[in-house]
Amino acid sequence: MRVLVYGASTNPTRYAYLATNLLLEKGHEVFLVGIKKGEVQGIEIQNNQPIISEIDTVTLYVGQSHQQDLLAYLNQLNPKRVIFNPGTENPALMSALHKQGIEVEEACTLVMLHTGQF
């Protein structure tokens, strides 16, 4: 599965970092987008909003206050689903995505991966 981690971090205490590592461990192809430059396990964190084809899942690690341009970006990516991890919930964005046929989940990617629900 092709997964984009939006809000990626090189900080090993951040959930986005932990999720990136677990996604890779579980064999997913991972793409990283974040504010700060860096890399996780050799994958570069891209600082813009790159268009990546055939994304299955976007997992969000940015709060609502940092989601201003996210709808347009997600529309360009056209993922099958978007996971709103704890602290990223945004009812307006969730509704807009749902109306466009994109599956929306309020869930924790780490829990989903550990329990086989991803």
Residue pairs with C-beta under 8 A, 6 or more apart in sequence:
1 28
1 29
1 56
1 57
1 118
2 28
2 29
2 31
2 52
2 54
2 55
2 56
2 57
3 23
3 28
3 29
3 30
3 31
3 55
3 56
3 57
3 58
3 59
4 30
4 31
4 32
4 33
4 52
4 55
4 57
4 58
4 59
4 77
4 79
5 16
5 19
5 20
5 23
5 30
5 31
5 32
5 33
5 34
5 59
5 61
6 33
6 34
6 58
6 59
6 60
6 61
6 62
6 70
7 16
7 33
7 34
7 35
7 60
7 61
7 62
7 66
7 88
8 16
8 17
8 20
8 32
8 33
8 34
8 40
8 45
8 61
9 16
9 17
9 34
9 36
9 38
9 40
9 45
9 61
10 17
10 36
10 38
10 39
10 40
10 45
11 17
12 18
14 61
15 61
15 85
15 108
15 109
15 110
16 34
16 61
17 40
18 110
19 59
19 61
19 85
19 109
19 110
19 113
20 30
20 32
20 40
20 41
20 43
21 40
21 41
22 109
22 110
22 113
22 114
23 30
23 109
23 113
24 30
24 41
24 43
26 113
26 118
30 43
31 43
31 46
31 50
31 52
31 55
32 39
32 40
32 43
32 44
32 45
32 46
33 45
33 46
33 47
33 48
33 49
33 50
34 45
34 46
34 47
35 47
36 45
36 47
37 44
37 45
37 47
38 44
38 45
39 45
49 69
49 73
49 76
51 76
51 77
52 77
55 77
55 78
55 79
55 80
56 79
56 80
56 81
57 79
57 80
57 81
57 82
57 83
57 118
58 74
58 77
58 79
58 81
58 82
58 83
59 82
59 83
59 85
59 109
60 67
60 70
60 82
60 83
60 84
60 85
60 88
61 85
61 88
62 70
62 88
63 87
63 88
64 88
64 89
64 90
64 93
67 88
67 90
67 93
70 93
71 93
71 96
71 97
74 82
74 97
74 102
75 100
78 102
79 102
80 102
80 103
81 102
81 103
81 104
81 105
82 94
82 97
82 102
82 103
82 104
82 105
83 105
83 107
83 109
83 112
84 90
84 94
84 104
84 105
84 106
84 107
85 107
85 108
85 109
86 108
89 106
94 104
94 106
97 104
98 104
107 117
109 118
111 117
112 118
